[in-house]
Amino acid sequence: MTGMLGSLVTVPAAERPDLLAAPVAGAIGMVSAAEVVEIDPDLADTAALCAAYDLPLETSANCVVVTGRRAGIERHAACVVLATTRADVNGFVRRRLDARKASFAGTDFAMAATGMEYGGITPVGLPADWLLLVDAAVIDTPVVVVGSGLRRSKLVLPGAALAALPGAEVVPGLARSA
């Protein structure tokens, strides 16, 4: 089965594990209706991807890694928000991590901890001890494009499928307008 989104032709993700980072390939069976598409890795960033492949920005979701600290203890969360919004890192996410300070995780840490490439980090296959916060607007989106763990491909799936990921918390108001 193949599908179309913008000018992209998708295939079932389980049929192309070569287009998935190892942790994503290991977890893809938990995601119903997940498809994957190969892209130019130079176009992996959201704005470039949408422009090059005729995708509405509203179909793109970003997964950002946040680190919170309190009394020398670090906690991590992945936040999934639509590309038209930004995660409320210093408000909701900081409080949910029970942290005094929260910030986007460093590139090297995010890549090492997830086993994914920067610019391709996805909520599928994340470390089990992390919080996974998904904005309710993502869940309400019929089809979303998210990272595959690699810059050279993207996952395409129903937004509601993200709510079924292990440990996922659907959060109304996680995101703020960009």
ChimeraX attribute file (.defattr): number of C-alpha atoms within 10 A of each C-alpha:
attribute: neighborCount
match mode: 1-to-1
recipient: residues
	/A:1	7
	/A:2	10
	/A:3	13
	/A:4	11
	/A:5	17
	/A:6	11
	/A:7	11
	/A:8	16
	/A:9	13
	/A:10	19
	/A:11	19
	/A:12	18
	/A:13	25
	/A:14	19
	/A:15	11
	/A:16	14
	/A:17	16
	/A:18	13
	/A:19	23
	/A:20	27
	/A:21	24
	/A:22	18
	/A:23	18
	/A:24	26
	/A:25	19
	/A:26	14
	/A:27	15
	/A:28	22
	/A:29	13
	/A:30	15
	/A:31	19
	/A:32	14
	/A:33	14
	/A:34	18
	/A:35	25
	/A:36	28
	/A:37	24
	/A:38	20
	/A:39	17
	/A:40	11
	/A:41	15
	/A:42	10
	/A:43	18
	/A:44	20
	/A:45	15
	/A:46	20
	/A:47	14
	/A:48	13
	/A:49	20
	/A:50	20
	/A:51	12
	/A:52	15
	/A:53	14
	/A:54	13
	/A:55	19
	/A:56	14
	/A:57	17
	/A:58	17
	/A:59	20
	/A:60	23
	/A:61	27
	/A:62	27
	/A:63	24
	/A:64	23
	/A:65	26
	/A:66	23
	/A:67	23
	/A:68	25
	/A:69	17
	/A:70	13
	/A:71	7
	/A:72	8
	/A:73	8
	/A:74	14
	/A:75	18
	/A:76	22
	/A:77	25
	/A:78	26
	/A:79	28
	/A:80	29
	/A:81	27
	/A:82	28
	/A:83	23
	/A:84	16
	/A:85	17
	/A:86	17
	/A:87	26
	/A:88	16
	/A:89	24
	/A:90	15
	/A:91	12
	/A:92	15
	/A:93	26
	/A:94	21
	/A:95	14
	/A:96	13
	/A:97	22
	/A:98	15
	/A:99	19
	/A:100	12
	/A:101	17
	/A:102	23
	/A:103	15
	/A:104	16
	/A:105	17
	/A:106	12
	/A:107	13
	/A:108	10
	/A:109	12
	/A:110	21
	/A:111	18
	/A:112	11
	/A:113	11
	/A:114	22
	/A:115	19
	/A:116	24
	/A:117	20
	/A:118	21
	/A:119	23
	/A:120	25
	/A:121	28
	/A:122	30
	/A:123	26
	/A:124	27
	/A:125	23
	/A:126	23
	/A:127	16
	/A:128	9
	/A:129	10
	/A:130	17
	/A:131	22
	/A:132	27
	/A:133	26
	/A:134	29
	/A:135	25
	/A:136	21
	/A:137	21
	/A:138	29
	/A:139	22
	/A:140	12
	/A:141	17
	/A:142	12
	/A:143	19
	/A:144	25
	/A:145	27
	/A:146	29
	/A:147	31
	/A:148	34
	/A:149	30
	/A:150	25
	/A:151	24
	/A:152	20
	/A:153	23
	/A:154	28
	/A:155	27
	/A:156	26
	/A:157	22
	/A:158	20
	/A:159	22
	/A:160	21
	/A:161	18
	/A:162	25
	/A:163	20
	/A:164	14
	/A:165	19
	/A:166	16
	/A:167	13
	/A:168	17
	/A:169	17
	/A:170	20
	/A:171	18
	/A:172	13
	/A:173	15
	/A:174	22
	/A:175	25
	/A:176	14
	/A:177	11
	/A:178	9
